[in-house]
Amino acid sequence: MAAENQFTKDPDAILDYQIDWSAWLGTDTINTSTWIMPTGITKVSDNKTTTTATVWLSGGTSGTLYRVTNRILTVGNRTDDRSLEIFVEQR
């Protein structure tokens, strides 16, 4: 998978994925970050800085593509979503 928001993971792997919001934010900063998860892949944990949001994922079914969405609310009261595509395959 070639796009910067597309990743491949093994179903047994526990890996972190990050969205860098800094270009979109300008001088604004992230106030809250929520991860919207599809059924079948598990959010282990998540964290944020003022400009990035990170999620740790485990599981998934081999051969399945999952769309994981990060929704932020900024200090300036703006809301936006960015999604990652995680393709799970046995490695």
N, C-alpha and C positions, 0 to 999 in steps of 0.2 A: 504494500500500500504506500502510495507516494505522498499524499497530502500531509501537511504538518499536523493536522488534527486527526489523523488515522494511525492506529497502532495495532500491532499483533501481539498477543500474549498467550502463553501456555495456560491451560485450565488449572494447573497446580501452582502457577506463579502468583506471588503477591507483589504488585508493582505500583509505583506512584506515577501519576500523570498530572501535569500542571498547565494551567492557562495563565498566560501573561496578559493582563488587561492594560498595561501601562500606556500603550499607544492610544487606546480608546479613551482612557481616563483623563488624559491631559494633566491638569493640576488637581483634579478630583481624586478621591481615594475610596477604597472599598470599605463599606460599613458592615455589611453582612454578606455571607456567601452560603448558598444552599445547593446541594447536588441532587438532581432528579434522576433516580435510578430505575432502569427497566428491570423487570423480573428476570432472574436467571444469573445475574452477576451481583457480587456483594461488595458494598462499601465497607472497608475495614475501618478507615478513619479519614478525616479531612482536616485541613487547616488553611489559613489565609494570612497574607500580609496586607499592606495597604495597596498593593498593585498586582498580587498573584493569588490564585486559588489552586490548591493541590488536593487530590483525592487518591487514596490507596485502595486498589481493587483486588479482589480474589475471585476465584471460581470462574464460572462460565462453562458453556457447553461447546465442545470442539465443533467447528464448522458454523458457528453462529456469530453474527455481527450485532453488537450492542451499541446503542446511542446513549451516551451519558451526558447530561446537560448541567451546566453550572449557571445558576442565576445569582446575580449580585444586585445589591442595593448600595448605592454610593452615599457618601456623606452629603453630597449635593442633591440627594433624593432622586437620582436616576436609577432605572432598573433596566437590565439587559441580560440576554442569554447567550452562551456559547456552548457548542456541543463537541464532544469527542466521539469518534467511532472506534470501537475496540473489537477487533476480529480475533476470536479465540480459536486456536488450532494447536493440536498436539505437536510438540517439538521434540 
